[in-house]
Amino acid sequence: MAASSAIDREMLCSWVRDARARTFELIDDLSDEQLLGPPLSIINPLLWEIGHVAWFQERWVLRHVAGQTPLRSDADVLYDSAAVAHDTRWDLLLPSREQTLAYMRDVRDRVLDKLAGDMLSDDLRYFVTLSVFHEDMHTEAFTYTRQTLGYSAPRISLSREPDVLTQPHFTDVADVAQPRNSCGFRYKALGDAFIPGGQFMLGATPDEAFVFDNEKWAHPVRLAPFAISRTAATQQEFAAFVDDRGYQRRELWSEAGWEWRQQADANHPVYWQREPNGRWLRRDFDRWSPLEPHRPVLHVNWYEADAYCRWAGRRLPTEAEWEAAAAASSESNGSSLAVAKRRFPWGDSPPTSQQANLEWHAMGAVDANELPAGDSAFGCRQMIGNVWEWTADEFLPYPGFVADPYKEYSQPWFDTHKVLRGGCWVTRPRLLRNTWRNFYTPDRRDVWAGFRTCALKV
């Protein structure tokens, strides 16, 4: 359970401030009405959700580790996500915006005081890290909530200048919706990467600074040789599926997928619409713009990805195949997978903006063949960042699974969710590595998800 001593006091203090500052940025320009929003099954009222983020940090750091009394007597009744039914969160007598922000600042400051004043125990280090990563996941959710509700793109302050290989940060909201190709080069399809078979150790190892319970622990799996696309499926490729009546052809869909498609009346990706002249448009927050053909398709669910694969004569990669393509390399003779794994596709060093499109840096996805510096040993591109990628597999525990103290994180969702890998343009770099598992139900297409495909035969 313990977080590694590599996460020191200074880093934790910086992370606590940074995570809370990002939360404040993401809701600062929204009205009180927007902070509530309409009741939808796929989002939370933002006013409730930002209070929940602070409650979670107070619950685990100040109350669980430090033994302090609750800052609000009603906090558990309001913000405990395991106890407060989702559909009731709009009806709660929530504190006002000002009271909620004051609570969030108070929790943050008390956590910083705790870090400054005490010996940094393993428990304190672990639970502060957990609370920061929990907030990081919610700030991603805040961003897709803004997309879901058609709010304007958030204005994000970045701590570094954009590199020449990634799109610039757009300070004017009007700029966000314009077609962008940051490098100006022509798109070139990269084809498939061949991955040799062999034994592969799927999952994380105990030398990681922090590991979620669903990544524990690395265990051997046997992989047959396979070929996987070096890039994610693009909007142009997906538009060909739509234009070929892919949403109307029952034979392309699984039974559950077809049932979803009919109930949702889905005929194309959720944020697409066709102009009278036949051109496809895509909604980017509150603005409509022409499809960017060479960017990865985004906001498609597992059922849509699966149907596309049937149409294309392809398949989704298994979770183990995805991780092997990202983390492994081949033996010198190329006949089998090497034993060693990389922490990231390019190696063990943390992501730079020339390797991965993360943390709002480009304010959207970049073209699928950009960022070659982030390639894996097999030449697979953007396996960290840009878009989350659906895999074929159900979200299941690894052998010997034991739930961590925050038992609601993984265990309740086994068998009902699908696994996604890699992160997206909104994800914080400190969260990610090749072994990190995300999970959503297969009907979710509001999240920042796309996919890459595998050949049916090698």
C-alpha positions in Angstrom: 0.0 0.0 0.0 2.7 2.5 0.9 3.8 5.1 -1.5 7.5 5.1 -2.2 9.8 7.6 -0.5 10.6 8.9 -4.0 7.5 11.0 -3.5 8.9 13.4 -1.0 7.4 16.2 1.2 8.2 19.0 -1.3 6.6 17.1 -4.2 3.5 16.3 -2.2 3.0 20.0 -1.2 3.4 21.0 -4.8 0.9 18.4 -6.0 -1.7 19.4 -3.4 -1.5 23.0 -4.4 -1.4 22.2 -8.1 -4.4 19.8 -8.1 -6.6 22.2 -6.2 -5.6 25.1 -8.4 -6.5 23.1 -11.5 -9.9 22.3 -10.0 -10.5 26.0 -9.3 -9.5 26.9 -12.9 -11.9 24.4 -14.4 -15.0 25.9 -12.7 -14.0 29.5 -12.2 -15.7 30.9 -15.3 -19.0 28.9 -14.8 -22.2 30.5 -13.5 -23.9 29.1 -10.4 -26.5 27.6 -12.8 -23.8 25.9 -14.8 -22.3 24.5 -11.6 -25.5 22.5 -11.1 -26.4 21.7 -14.7 -29.1 19.2 -15.7 -29.4 15.8 -14.1 -27.7 13.3 -16.4 -26.6 9.7 -15.6 -23.1 10.2 -17.0 -22.1 13.3 -15.0 -22.3 14.9 -11.6 -23.4 18.4 -10.7 -20.1 20.2 -10.6 -20.9 22.0 -7.3 -21.4 18.6 -5.7 -18.3 17.1 -7.4 -15.8 19.8 -6.3 -17.1 19.4 -2.7 -16.7 15.7 -3.0 -13.0 16.1 -4.1 -12.3 18.1 -0.9 -14.3 15.7 1.2 -12.3 12.7 -0.1 -9.0 14.5 0.8 -10.3 15.4 4.3 -11.7 11.9 4.8 -8.4 10.1 4.1 -5.7 12.5 5.1 -7.1 14.7 7.9 -9.5 12.2 9.5 -8.1 8.8 8.7 -4.4 9.6 9.0 -4.4 12.7 11.3 -7.4 11.7 13.4 -9.0 15.2 13.1 -12.7 15.8 13.6 -14.8 16.6 10.5 -14.7 20.2 9.2 -18.4 20.0 8.4 -20.9 17.9 10.4 -22.9 17.3 7.2 -19.9 16.4 4.9 -20.5 12.6 4.9 -24.2 13.0 4.2 -23.4 15.3 1.3 -20.3 14.1 -0.3 -19.7 10.4 0.3 -20.1 9.0 -3.2 -20.5 5.4 -1.9 -23.5 6.4 0.2 -25.2 9.3 -1.7 -27.1 7.9 -4.7 -26.1 9.5 -8.0 -29.6 10.6 -9.0 -30.1 12.4 -5.7 -27.1 14.7 -5.9 -29.0 17.5 -7.7 -31.6 17.5 -4.9 -29.2 17.9 -2.0 -29.1 21.1 0.1 -25.6 21.8 -1.0 -23.5 24.6 0.4 -23.3 27.7 -1.7 -20.5 28.2 -4.2 -18.6 30.5 -1.8 -19.1 28.0 1.1 -17.9 25.1 -1.0 -14.8 27.0 -2.2 -14.0 28.0 1.4 -14.3 24.3 2.5 -11.9 23.3 -0.4 -9.4 25.9 0.6 -9.6 25.0 4.3 -9.0 21.3 3.5 -6.1 22.1 1.3 -4.4 24.4 3.8 -4.9 21.9 6.6 -3.3 19.1 4.5 -0.4 21.4 3.7 0.0 22.2 7.4 0.0 18.5 8.2 2.7 17.9 5.6 4.8 20.8 7.0 4.5 19.9 10.6 4.8 16.2 10.9 7.3 13.5 10.1 6.3 12.1 6.6 5.1 8.7 7.6 4.3 6.1 4.9 0.6 6.5 5.7 0.6 10.2 5.3 2.6 10.0 2.0 0.2 7.3 0.6 -3.0 9.0 1.4 -2.0 12.4 0.3 -0.8 10.9 -3.0 -4.1 9.0 -3.2 -6.1 12.2 -2.7 -4.1 14.1 -5.3 -4.6 11.4 -7.9 -8.3 11.2 -7.1 -8.5 14.9 -7.7 -6.6 14.5 -11.0 -9.1 12.0 -12.2 -12.0 14.3 -11.3 -10.4 17.3 -13.1 -10.5 15.1 -16.2 -14.1 14.5 -15.5 -14.8 18.2 -15.0 -13.4 18.8 -18.5 -15.6 16.1 -20.2 -18.6 17.5 -18.2 -18.0 20.8 -19.9 -17.9 19.1 -23.2 -21.0 17.0 -22.5 -23.0 20.1 -21.5 -21.7 22.3 -24.3 -19.9 24.8 -22.1 -17.0 26.8 -23.4 -13.5 25.3 -23.4 -11.8 25.9 -20.1 -9.0 28.4 -19.9 -6.0 26.6 -18.4 -2.7 28.2 -17.3 0.3 26.1 -18.2 3.6 26.0 -16.3 5.7 25.6 -19.5 5.8 26.9 -23.0 4.5 24.6 -25.7 7.1 22.7 -27.7 7.3 23.0 -31.5 5.9 19.5 -32.0 2.7 20.1 -30.2 -0.2 22.5 -30.7 0.0 25.8 -28.9 -2.2 26.6 -25.9 -5.1 28.7 -27.2 -5.9 31.6 -24.9 -8.9 32.7 -27.0 -11.8 30.4 -26.8 -12.7 31.2 -30.4 -9.3 29.7 -31.5 -10.0 26.4 -29.8 -12.6 25.3 -32.4 -10.4 26.0 -35.5 -8.8 23.1 -37.4 -5.2 22.8 -36.3 -2.2 20.9 -37.5 0.6 22.0 -35.3 3.5 20.9 -37.4 2.2 21.6 -40.9 3.4 18.3 -42.3 1.3 16.0 -44.4 -0.3 13.0 -42.7 1.1 9.6 -43.5 -0.5 6.4 -42.4 2.0 4.3 -40.4 0.5 0.8 -40.8 0.9 -2.0 -38.3 3.6 -3.0 -35.9 4.5 -6.7 -35.6 4.8 -7.9 -32.0 6.4 -11.2 -31.5 4.8 -13.7 -29.1 6.2 -15.0 -25.9 5.7 -14.6 -22.1 4.9 -11.1 -20.9 4.6 -9.8 -17.4 1.3 -8.0 -17.3 0.8 -5.4 -14.5 2.9 -3.2 -12.2 5.8 -4.1 -10.0 6.4 -3.2 -6.3 9.2 -0.7 -7.2 6.6 1.8 -8.5 6.2 4.9 -6.3 2.4 4.4 -6.1 0.3 1.7 -7.6 -3.5 1.3 -7.6 -4.9 -2.0 -6.4 -6.1 -3.1 -9.8 -2.5 -3.0 -11.2 -1.2 -5.4 -8.7 0.8 -7.3 -9.4 2.8 -8.2 -12.5 2.0 -11.8 -13.5 3.0 -13.9 -16.6 0.7 -14.2 -19.6 1.4 -16.0 -22.8 0.9 -13.9 -26.0 0.8 -15.2 -29.6 2.4 -13.0 -32.2 0.1 -10.2 -33.3 0.0 -7.0 -35.4 -1.3 -3.8 -34.0 -1.9 -0.4 -35.6 0.9 2.0 -34.9 -1.7 4.8 -34.5 -5.2 5.2 -33.2 -8.1 5.1 -35.6 -8.7 8.5 -37.1 -11.8 10.5 -37.7 -11.4 10.1 -41.4 -11.3 6.3 -41.0 -14.3 6.3 -38.7 -16.2 8.6 -41.1 -15.8 6.0 -43.8 -17.5 3.5 -41.5 -20.3 5.9 -40.8 -20.7 6.8 -44.5 -20.9 3.1 -45.4 -24.0 2.8 -43.2 -22.0 1.2 -40.4 -24.6 2.2 -37.8 -27.4 0.7 -39.8 -25.8 -2.7 -40.5 -26.9 -5.2 -37.8 -24.2 -7.7 -38.8 -21.5 -5.4 -37.6 -22.7 -5.1 -34.0 -22.7 -7.4 -31.1 -26.1 -8.2 -29.5 -25.5 -5.8 -26.6 -24.1 -3.2 -29.0 -27.1 -3.3 -31.3 -29.4 -3.0 -28.4 -27.5 0.1 -27.2 -27.5 1.6 -30.7 -31.2 1.3 -31.0 -32.0 2.6 -27.5 -29.6 5.6 -28.0 -30.8 6.1 -31.6 -27.1 6.4 -32.5 -26.3 7.0 -36.2 -22.9 8.6 -35.8 -20.5 9.7 -33.0 -22.2 11.7 -30.3 -20.7 15.1 -31.1 -20.9 14.8 -34.9 -23.5 16.4 -37.2 -23.7 16.5 -41.0 -24.1 19.7 -43.0 -26.5 19.8 -46.0 -23.4 19.6 -48.3 -22.5 16.3 -46.7 -19.5 17.6 -44.7 -19.2 16.3 -41.1 -18.8 18.7 -38.3 -17.6 18.0 -34.7 -18.6 19.9 -31.6 -15.6 21.0 -29.5 -17.1 22.2 -26.3 -19.4 25.0 -27.4 -18.1 25.4 -31.0 -18.7 23.4 -34.2 -15.9 22.9 -36.7 -15.1 20.6 -39.6 -13.7 17.1 -38.7 -10.0 17.1 -38.6 -9.5 14.0 -40.7 -6.1 12.8 -39.3 -6.9 13.2 -35.6 -7.9 10.2 -33.6 -11.6 9.6 -33.4 -12.8 10.7 -30.0 -16.0 10.2 -27.9 -16.8 6.7 -29.3 -17.8 4.0 -26.9 -16.7 0.3 -26.8 -19.7 -0.8 -28.8 -18.9 1.7 -31.6 -15.2 0.7 -31.6 -16.1 -3.0 -31.8 -18.5 -2.4 -34.7 -15.9 -0.4 -36.5 -13.5 -3.3 -36.1 -15.9 -5.8 -37.7 -16.5 -3.4 -40.6 -12.7 -3.0 -41.1 -11.9 -6.7 -40.7 -9.9 -5.9 -37.6 -10.3 -6.4 -33.8 -9.6 -4.5 -30.6 -6.3 -5.5 -28.8 -6.5 -7.4 -25.6 -5.3 -5.5 -22.5 -2.1 -7.7 -22.4 -1.5 -7.0 -26.1 -1.9 -3.3 -25.6 0.6 -3.2 -22.7 3.1 -5.4 -24.5 3.0 -3.1 -27.6 3.6 -0.1 -25.2 6.1 -1.5 -22.7 7.9 -4.5 -24.3 10.7 -4.9 -26.8 11.9 -8.0 -28.7 14.9 -10.2 -28.1 17.9 -9.3 -30.3 16.9 -11.9 -32.9 13.3 -10.5 -32.9 11.7 -13.9 -32.3 10.2 -13.3 -29.0 9.4 -10.7 -26.4 12.2 -9.5 -24.1 11.9 -9.8 -20.4 12.5 -6.1 -19.6 9.6 -3.7 -19.6 9.6 0.1 -20.1 7.7 2.3 -17.7 6.6 4.5 -20.7 6.6 3.6 -24.3 9.8 5.6 -24.9 11.6 4.5 -21.8 11.6 5.2 -18.1 11.8 9.0 -18.1 8.7 11.0 -17.3 6.7 12.4 -20.3 7.6 15.6 -22.1 5.3 17.5 -24.4 7.4 16.2 -27.4 6.5 12.6 -26.4 2.9 12.8 -25.2 -0.1 15.1 -25.5 -1.2 15.4 -21.8 -2.7 17.9 -19.2 -4.6 20.2 -21.5 -1.3 21.2 -23.3 -2.9 21.2 -26.8 -6.5 21.8 -25.7 -7.5 18.9 -27.8 -6.2 15.8 -29.6 -3.3 16.2 -32.1 -2.9 14.3 -35.4 -2.5 10.6 -35.0 1.0 10.5 -36.5 2.5 13.4 -34.4 4.9 13.0 -31.5 7.3 10.3 -32.9 9.6 10.9 -29.9 7.0 9.0 -27.9 7.1 5.8 -29.9 7.3 2.5 -28.2 10.1 0.0 -29.0 7.8 -1.4 -31.7 7.0 2.0 -33.2 3.5 2.4 -31.8 2.7 6.1 -31.4 0.8 8.0 -28.8 0.2 5.1 -26.5 0.5 7.6 -23.7 -1.8 10.7 -24.0 -4.0 12.1 -26.8 -6.9 9.7 -26.4 -7.8 6.9 -24.1 -7.9 3.6 -26.0 -10.5 0.9 -25.5 -9.3 -2.7 -25.2 -11.2 -5.9 -25.8 -11.2 -7.0 -22.2 -13.5 -6.8 -19.3 -12.2 -5.0 -16.2 -11.2 -7.9 -14.0 -8.9 -8.3 -11.0 -5.4 -9.6 -11.5 -4.6 -12.9 -9.7 -4.3 -12.5 -6.0 -6.2 -9.2 -6.0 -6.5 -7.5 -2.6 -8.5 -4.2 -2.3 -6.6 -1.2 -1.0 -8.1 0.9 1.8 -10.2 2.9 -0.7 -12.2 -0.3 -1.5 -14.6 1.5 -3.8 -12.0 2.4 -6.3 -11.8 -0.9 -8.3 -13.7 -3.8 -6.7 -17.3 -2.6 -7.3 -16.7 -2.2 -11.1 -15.2 -5.7 -11.9 -17.2 -7.6 -14.6 -19.3 -4.6 -15.7 -16.7 -2.3 -17.2 -14.2 -2.4 -20.1 -10.5 -1.6 -19.8 -9.0 1.5 -21.4 -5.3 2.3 -21.5 -2.9 5.2 -22.2 -4.4 8.5 -21.0 -5.7 11.4 -23.1 -4.9 15.1 -23.7 -6.4 16.0 -20.4 -4.7 13.4 -18.2 -2.0 14.5 -15.7 1.4 13.0 -16.4 1.9 12.1 -12.7 -1.0 9.6 -13.0 0.3 7.5 -15.9 2.5 4.7 -16.8 2.2 1.7 -19.2 0.5 -0.4 -16.6 -2.2 2.1 -15.6 -5.8 0.8 -16.1 -8.8 3.0 -16.7 -12.3 1.5 -16.9 -15.8 2.6 -18.1 -19.0 0.8 -19.0 -19.1 0.0 -22.7 -21.9 2.5 -23.4 -19.9 5.5 -22.3 -19.0 7.8 -25.2 -18.8 11.1 -23.3 -15.3 10.3 -22.1 -12.1 11.2 -24.0 -11.8 7.7 -25.6 -10.8 6.3 -29.0 -9.1 3.1 -30.0 -6.5 1.3 -32.1 -7.0 -2.0 -33.8 -5.2 -5.3 -34.4 -5.1 -7.5 -37.5 -7.2 -10.6 -37.4 -4.3 -12.7 -38.7 -0.5 -12.2 -38.6 
